[in-house]
Amino acid sequence: MTEIVSTNKPRPQSAARTIATIALGVVFITICAKLRVPSWPVPMTLHTLAVMTLAVGFGPRLATATFLTYLAVGAAGLPVFSGSPERGIGLAYLMGPTGGYLAGYLAASWVTGTLALGRRTLGRTLAMLAGLAVTYLAGLAWLALFVPLRDVMALGFMPFIGGDLVNIAMVATGALVLPARLAARLGR
């Protein structure tokens, strides 16, 4: 009896390609962070758009690695965060009012990417909403350390939820087809 052994195994992504993908993802997140509407204590940015696009396009591991790299680059002092350097840089920025949202986006990268795997539009949309909920839970809990509890929803949720839902709708409906397809091609 002759046994045929297949050598057509999927090749793992090369290290150079992974690094390039993560670097491009960090640039994308940074651009989305810099496109902002100044507000206090948390600026309005396109972070949600970036995180959800990458989570759906890259999957959980690469999306999380990309956002973690973004946080590390910012913690090291590079001005990648919204409003940096004028609102602070490095660890000082991460310890400020937006730190909880940034931690929430890190968790959302994993949650959204995991829940979106193999799903169609509705499933990806629900995955993004779950990721957004994680972001808000972390962000609002952290923000409560900086503003009176009675003001947390008014300052950290109400001004942002409408825009975040529009961002999710854009990713879900394919308004970002090219970035999502590029992310999928690079990430997988």
C-alpha positions as CSV (number, residue, x, y, z in Angstrom):
1,M,0.0,0.0,0.0
2,T,1.4,3.4,-1.0
3,E,0.7,6.4,1.2
4,I,0.5,9.8,-0.4
5,V,1.8,12.6,1.8
6,S,0.7,16.0,0.9
7,T,3.3,18.8,1.1
8,N,0.8,21.5,0.3
9,K,0.6,22.8,3.8
10,P,-0.4,26.4,4.2
11,R,2.8,28.4,4.7
12,P,2.9,30.6,7.8
13,Q,3.2,34.3,7.1
14,S,6.8,35.4,6.9
15,A,8.2,37.5,9.7
16,A,9.0,40.4,7.4
17,R,5.4,40.4,6.0
18,T,4.0,40.3,9.5
19,I,6.2,43.2,10.7
20,A,5.2,45.2,7.5
21,T,1.5,44.4,8.1
22,I,1.7,45.5,11.8
23,A,3.7,48.7,10.8
24,L,1.0,49.6,8.2
25,G,-1.7,48.9,10.8
26,V,0.0,51.2,13.3
27,V,0.2,54.0,10.7
28,F,-3.5,53.5,9.9
29,I,-4.4,53.7,13.6
30,T,-2.2,56.8,14.0
31,I,-3.8,58.6,11.1
32,C,-7.2,57.7,12.6
33,A,-6.1,59.0,16.0
34,K,-4.9,62.3,14.5
35,L,-8.1,62.9,12.6
36,R,-10.0,64.3,15.6
37,V,-12.5,66.7,17.0
38,P,-11.0,68.3,20.1
39,S,-13.1,67.7,23.1
40,W,-12.4,67.3,26.8
41,P,-11.6,65.0,28.6
42,V,-11.6,62.5,25.7
43,P,-11.1,63.6,22.1
44,M,-13.3,62.4,19.3
45,T,-11.2,60.3,16.9
46,L,-11.6,57.6,14.3
47,H,-10.0,54.9,16.6
48,T,-13.1,52.8,16.4
49,L,-13.0,52.8,12.7
50,A,-9.4,51.7,12.7
51,V,-9.8,49.0,15.4
52,M,-12.8,47.5,13.8
53,T,-11.4,47.5,10.3
54,L,-8.2,45.8,11.4
55,A,-10.0,43.3,13.7
56,V,-12.4,42.2,10.9
57,G,-9.6,42.3,8.3
58,F,-6.7,40.9,10.2
59,G,-8.3,38.5,12.7
60,P,-7.7,38.5,16.4
61,R,-4.0,37.7,16.7
62,L,-2.7,40.2,14.1
63,A,-5.2,42.9,15.1
64,T,-4.3,42.6,18.7
65,A,-0.6,42.6,17.9
66,T,-1.0,45.7,15.8
67,F,-2.9,47.6,18.5
68,L,-0.4,46.4,21.2
69,T,2.4,47.7,19.0
70,Y,0.6,51.0,18.6
71,L,0.3,51.3,22.4
72,A,4.0,50.3,22.8
73,V,5.1,52.9,20.3
74,G,3.0,55.6,22.0
75,A,4.2,54.5,25.5
76,A,7.8,54.8,24.2
77,G,7.1,58.5,23.6
78,L,6.3,58.7,19.9
79,P,3.4,61.1,19.3
80,V,1.0,58.6,17.8
81,F,-1.9,59.3,20.2
82,S,-4.7,61.8,19.5
83,G,-3.6,65.2,20.7
84,S,0.0,64.2,21.4
85,P,2.4,65.8,22.1
86,E,0.3,68.8,23.4
87,R,-1.9,66.5,25.6
88,G,1.2,64.5,26.8
89,I,3.2,61.7,25.5
90,G,4.3,58.2,26.6
91,L,3.1,56.6,29.7
92,A,1.7,59.9,31.0
93,Y,-0.8,60.0,28.1
94,L,-1.8,56.4,28.7
95,M,-2.4,57.2,32.4
96,G,-4.7,60.1,31.4
97,P,-8.4,60.1,30.8
98,T,-8.2,58.2,27.5
99,G,-6.1,55.4,28.9
100,G,-9.2,53.2,29.6
101,Y,-10.5,53.6,26.0
102,L,-7.1,52.6,24.6
103,A,-7.0,49.5,26.9
104,G,-10.5,48.8,25.8
105,Y,-9.5,49.0,22.1
106,L,-6.8,46.5,22.8
107,A,-9.3,44.1,24.2
108,A,-11.8,44.9,21.4
109,S,-9.2,44.0,18.8
110,W,-9.2,40.4,20.2
111,V,-12.9,40.2,21.0
112,T,-14.0,41.6,17.6
113,G,-11.5,39.7,15.6
114,T,-12.4,36.4,17.3
115,L,-16.2,36.8,17.0
116,A,-16.0,38.0,13.4
117,L,-14.0,35.0,12.1
118,G,-15.9,33.3,9.3
119,R,-19.0,35.5,9.8
120,R,-21.0,37.4,7.2
121,T,-22.1,41.0,7.6
122,L,-24.6,40.5,10.5
123,G,-22.1,38.4,12.4
124,R,-19.3,40.9,11.8
125,T,-21.5,43.7,12.9
126,L,-22.5,42.0,16.1
127,A,-18.8,41.2,16.7
128,M,-18.0,44.9,16.3
129,L,-20.8,45.9,18.7
130,A,-19.4,43.5,21.2
131,G,-15.9,45.0,20.8
132,L,-17.4,48.5,21.2
133,A,-19.1,47.4,24.4
134,V,-15.8,46.2,25.8
135,T,-14.2,49.5,24.8
136,Y,-16.8,51.5,26.5
137,L,-16.7,49.4,29.7
138,A,-13.0,49.9,30.1
139,G,-13.1,53.5,29.0
140,L,-15.9,54.6,31.2
141,A,-14.6,52.8,34.2
142,W,-11.2,54.5,33.8
143,L,-12.7,57.9,33.0
144,A,-14.6,57.7,36.3
145,L,-11.2,58.3,38.0
146,F,-10.9,61.7,36.3
147,V,-14.4,63.1,36.3
148,P,-17.3,63.0,38.8
149,L,-19.3,59.8,38.4
150,R,-22.5,61.7,37.5
151,D,-20.6,63.1,34.4
152,V,-19.1,59.9,33.1
153,M,-21.9,59.1,30.6
154,A,-22.3,62.7,29.5
155,L,-18.5,63.1,28.8
156,G,-17.4,59.6,27.9
157,F,-20.3,58.0,26.1
158,M,-23.0,60.3,24.8
159,P,-20.8,62.4,22.5
160,F,-19.2,59.4,20.9
161,I,-21.7,56.6,20.5
162,G,-23.4,58.0,17.4
163,G,-20.1,58.4,15.5
164,D,-18.9,55.0,16.7
165,L,-22.1,53.4,15.4
166,V,-21.6,55.1,12.0
167,N,-18.0,53.9,11.9
168,I,-19.1,50.3,12.6
169,A,-21.8,50.7,9.9
170,M,-19.2,51.9,7.4
171,V,-17.0,48.9,8.1
172,A,-19.9,46.4,8.1
173,T,-21.5,47.7,4.8
174,G,-18.2,47.7,2.9
175,A,-17.7,51.5,2.8
176,L,-14.2,50.5,3.7
177,V,-14.0,47.6,1.2
178,L,-10.5,48.5,0.0
179,P,-8.9,48.9,3.4
180,A,-10.7,45.8,4.7
181,R,-9.6,43.8,1.6
182,L,-6.1,45.1,1.9
183,A,-6.1,44.2,5.6
184,A,-7.4,40.7,4.8
185,R,-4.7,40.2,2.1
186,L,-1.9,41.4,4.3
187,G,-3.1,39.8,7.5
188,R,-3.7,36.3,6.2
